[in-house]
């Protein structure tokens, strides 16, 4: 097994002895694990052809939402697409580009894939398939289905495609006392209420599209805004850079600027609610596997406020 494997196994065993009770007592916050509010779906498709600025492609919303043919609005902006990324393989292997998008930046309810190493992506798919990577609130269903049915060749093709892509600035992080009133719509994406007011942010991160219509059309030129509590960026920076006496400096593993190191993923500029989910999923045992085991000492002593602060700071960095 080797020294590293022995350490990981020992740490994981010690940590998971009491994990079941801890997970049962943790209530995942709805802002980090958004689920569509009842009655807030899009309703029937009216058949109108939609587009995005600068593209000649037109599709109905039903076609845009096709899990086996996501829209390629700007085909000139990415390398050649593997079949599994653009079409998947019906009925069980969704097109990777539907959720993670063809430019790899994804949406807050999914993961950024751009720039991840091939080995890291392959290992995550193996973890989904083996059941060692899940998520609180069972958000991992579609990934489990795809990972179970995808071939090794398809997984590698997708991993190699996304590893070529350069992450772009996709999130603007803003400290704010008050945030727009929001709802969670189709696809578990949060949106500002039309003609809604403002409400206190409290201990939350509220992540919404800059333009809801373009985000729902999966426009890779339409980024997001994340509102975070006042003071969270400085507090998160302190934790990330020094450990604050309760965790480990992020750069020791994630590298300079938190842009990744070898097969350890870059975390700079990722969706803050995605980051928060991963920290909680690991802390409370929903996400395991070798890479997660290496994070156990990092998350063990983090409070919920620490998770918010770290997620806010990391998201504010350039990817």
N, C-alpha and C positions, 0 to 999 in steps of 0.2 A: 504493500500500500504506500510505503514511503512516509517520511516525517510529516509532510503537509497533510496527507490523507489521514494520518493518525490524529493530528491536532484537530482537524475538521470534525472527525468522527467523535472525538472526546467532547469537544465543545457542543456539538449538536446533541449528543446524548444528555449532557448536563442541562442544556437549555430546554429540551423538550419534555423532561420529566414532569414539569408542572404546566405544560402549555395548554392542555385541554381546558382546564379551569380558567386560565387567563383569557383564552379566546371566547369562552362562553360569557365572560363578564364584560367584554369589550363590545360596544355598540358602534359599528362603523358609521361615521358621519355622512349624511346624505350629500353634502357638498363635494366630498371626495369620491363617493361611490354613487354617482347620479343614476337614477332609474326614472324612466319617463313617467311624468305625472298623469294620472288617470284623465282621459278625455283630451289630452294635449297632442295627439297625433296629427298628422297633416290632413287627414280626411281623404276623400276620393280624388284621384288624379283627374284634372279637367282636360288633360290632353294637350295643353299649351306647350309648344316647343320653347325650351329655355337655353340660355347660353351664358357665358361669362366674358368679361371684357378682354378683347384681344384674341378671341378664339372664333374660328369659323364653324366649329361643331355645334349642333343643336340636338337636344334630347328632352324628352318628357321627364317629369320627376320619377316616374316608375322606371324608366330606362336608367336614369342616374342612380337609382337605388338597387339596380340589378347586382346581386352579389357575385355574378359570374361574368360581368362585363362593365367594370367601372369606367366612367368617362375619361378619355385621354385628351384633355382640353388643349394641351401644348405638347404635341409629340416631338417637337424639335428640341425640347429642353431636357431630355433624359436619354440614357443609352438604350439600345434595343431591349425590348421587354420579353422576358421569359414567359412562356404560356401560363405558368402557374401564377405569375404576378398579375397578368392582365385578364385571364379567364378562369383561373383555378381549374378544377375538374369536378363538374357536377356528379352526384348531388351533395357530396360531403366535404370537398376541399374548396373553400371559398377563394376567390381571387384575392391575393395578398393586398393588392392595390385598392380594394374597396374600403377597408378600414385604415390601413397604414398609408394609403394614397401612393400615387406613382412617384412622387418626389420624396417619399419616405418620412415625412414629418408627422403624419397622422393627425388625429384630433384629440382633445383632452380625454375622451373616453377610450382611446386606444393608445398605442405606443409609437414613439418615434423610432424608425428603423434605419434612417440614413446614417451611414458611417459606422454601424456596428460591425464588429469583426465576424467573419464567416464562422469561426469556431464557436463564438458566443451564441450566435443565432441557432446553430445546429444543436448546441447543448440545451438551449431553452425549449426547443421543439421536443427534444428527447424528454425533458423534465415534464412538459405538458402530457406527453404520451404515457409516461410512467406514473403520473399522478402526483409527482413531487412538487410540481408548480400548479397551484390553484389560486383562488382569490376569495377573500371575504365577500359575502353577498353573491357568490357563484357567478362572477362576471366572466369566467374563463370558458364558458360552454362552447362558443364558436371556435376558440383556439384548440380546445381539447378535441373537437370533432375533426378539425383540419389536421392536427398533428397525428391523430390516430390513423388517418386514411392517406396522408401524403406519403409519397415514396421518398427514399433517401435522395434520389436524383432531383426530385422537385424541391425538396428542402434546400439542398445545396445550390440549386439554380437561383432560388429566391435570395438566399443568403449572399451569394456572390453579387447579385444585382444590387441589393441595398448597400453592400459594403463599398460600392463604387461612388455612392452619392454623398455629396458634401452637405452636412446640416446647414440650414439657414436660420436667420433670426426669425422666430415664429411666434414668440410670446413677448408682449410688453407688460412688465410688472409695475404696478402702481400702488403705493401705499395710500390708503383712504379710510377715513372714519365711516363713511357711508357709501353704499353701492346701489346700483339700480335693482329694483325688484325684478326677480327672474322666475322662470319656470323651466322644467326639463321636458323637452319635446322628443320627437321621433329620433331614434338612434341614441337615446340617452345623452343628448347634447343640451347644455344649458343655454338659454337665450334671455335677453332683457324683455320684460313685458312691454307690449306696445302701449304707449301712453302711460306707462307705469311711473310710480314715484321712486323715492329713495328710501333705504332702510339701513340701520346700523350694521356694520360688517361683523361685529362680534369676533369670536375666535373661529373665523372661516377664511377660506380662499374662494373667491368667486371668479370663475373663468368663463368668459363668454367670447363669441366671435366679434371681430370688428364690424362685420357685415353678416347678419344671420342668413340672408338669402344666398349669398355667395358661398358661405360655409356649407349650407345644406346641398348645394350643387357640387360640393367637393372641389372647390376652386383652389389650386395650390398657390395662388397669389393672394389669398385672403386669410390673414393671420388672426391672432387672438390677443385678448387683453386679460390679464389676471390681476384682480384687486386683492391686496393682502393687508393685514392689520398694520397700523402705524408702529414703527419700531422693529418690525419683523426682519427687515433686511439687515440691519446692523447686528441684531441678535443672532441671526442665521450665519452671518459672516464670521462672528466670533466662534460659534460652534464648529463651523466648517474648517476654519483655519487653525484653531487651537485645541478643539475638543471640549473646551469649557469645563474640564474636570469630570466629564461624564461620558464622553465618547472619544472617537479616534479621528484625527485629522483626515478629511476626505481625500486630500491630494496624495496621501501615502499610497493609496491604491488606484485612485481615479486619475492621477497624473496632474501635470501642470495645467492650471486653468480648468481642471476637472473635465478635460476633453477626452479622457480615456487613455489607457495604457495597455498595449498588447491586446489580450482578450478581455480585459476589464472595460466595461462600457463607459463612454463619455456620458456625463449627466448634466453638463452645463447647457442651459437653454431649453431643457425639457419642460413639458407641462408640469406645473407645480402640483396639480391634483393627482397626476400620474405618479410623481415622485412620492407624494404622501401615501398613496395606496400601497406602493411597494414597501415603504418603511413599515407600515402597519401590517401588511400581509406577511412580511418576514418576522416581525416581532411577535405576532400572534399565531404563527405556525401554518398559515395558509400557503405560504411559498417556502419550499425547502430546496433540496438539491445542493450541489457543491458550492455554486456561486452564492447562494443565499446563506449557506452555513458560514461563509467568510464574513457575512454582515451581522451575525448574531451579536457579537460584542459591540458593534456600532449602535444597534438599536435597543439593546437591553435596558439602558437607563434613560432613554429619551422619554420625556413627557409629551403629551399631545401638543402642548404649546411649542416644544422643541421641534417636533415634526413639522408644524406649520412654518416656523422660522427657517429651518433648514431648506424646506421645499421652496419657500419664497426666494431665498437668497440664490440657491442653485439655479432656479429658473431665470433669474435676472441676468445671468452671465451670458456672454456671447458664446454660441456653440463652437 
